[in-house]
């Protein structure tokens, strides 16, 4: 069975509110990060926030995650104010790898297509 409507709604709201909280941070490396997706646990008590990493190298990503971990309390507090909820999920941040995987798959398909056309 899929997620409840309540959890799906929570994910949708968090996807809107978290970027607003990030924008209020003073660190330019993290206040402009894009939120790609938010996935809540089944009971909605935890949420994984997937961020866009397009312009950050690996070292910058590690530093950004460290900064986000330090700012998590502020982000959760801003989220609480914006939503009016009694409690917000425990947020964890990670960079989204899906786009990278999709690009690699596209390259592989192109290579296969090219190899087939040459055969």
N, C-alpha and C positions, 0 to 999 in steps of 0.2 A: 504494500500500500504506500502511496506517495505521502508527501508532507501535507499537513493540515492547511486549510485556508489561512488560519491565524498565523502560522509560521511563514507562509509565503508572503503574506501582507507585511509581516515584520521585516523580512528580507528586502522587500521593495522600498519600504520607508527608510531602512538603514542605508540603502544604496543612494538615496537622495540626501540624507542628513549627514552622513560621514564626510563627503567632500566639503560640505559647508564648514564642518568642524576643522578639517585639515587646513582649509583656507585661512583660518584664524591663527594658525601657528606662525611663529616668527621665522622658522627655518625654511628658506626658499627651496631647499632640496626636497622637502616633503609636503609643503603646503600646496604644491601644484600637481601632485600625483593624482592620476585618474583612478577612480574606483570602477573596476570592470564588473565585479559581481560580489555579492555577499551571500554566503551559505550558512544558514543556521542549523544547529543540531535539532534533532527531532522535537525536543522539548523547548527549544528556543532560548536556552540559557547560555549557549556559546554561539559565537558567530565568527566565521573565517572571512576576512576581507581580502579579496583578490585585487591587486593593484597593477596598473600598467607600468611596464618597465622600459618602454621604448628608448629613452635617452640615457639610461643609467647603465654603467658597466657593473661588473660583479662586485667590485670593492664598494662602489657607491650604493649598490643595492643593500649590501650588508650594513653599511653605515645608516642608510635610511631606515632599515628594519630596527636597528638599535635605537634610533631616535624615536621611531613610532612606539616602540615598547616603553620608552621613558615617558612619552606623551600620552600613553593610553588612558590614564586617569582623566586627563583634561578632555580628551576626545569623548570618552564615555560620559563625562559630566555634561559636555555640550550637547551630546546626543540625548541625554536625559531631559535637559531643558527644552530642546527643540521638539521632542515627541510628547512630553508630558507623561511618559510612562512612569510606573512605580519603580521599575528596575530595567536596566538595559543588559543585553547579553555581554558576556565576557568576550572582548574582541581580541582576535589574533590576526596579524597581518602577514601576507605573503605576496610574492610577485607571481603574476599569472604566466604560466608557461605555454598555455594553449596556442596562442598566436604563433609562437616560435615553432611548435610542433606542426601546426597547419602549414606554415611556410615550407618546412622541410618535406612534408608530404607532397605538396604541390611540386617542389623541385624534383622529387623522386618520380612522380607521375609524368612530368615533362620529359625526364631522362628516358623513362620506359617508352614513352610515345616516340621519342626521337630514335631510340634504338630499334624499335619495331619498324619504323619507316625506312631505316637504312637497311634492314634485313631483306 
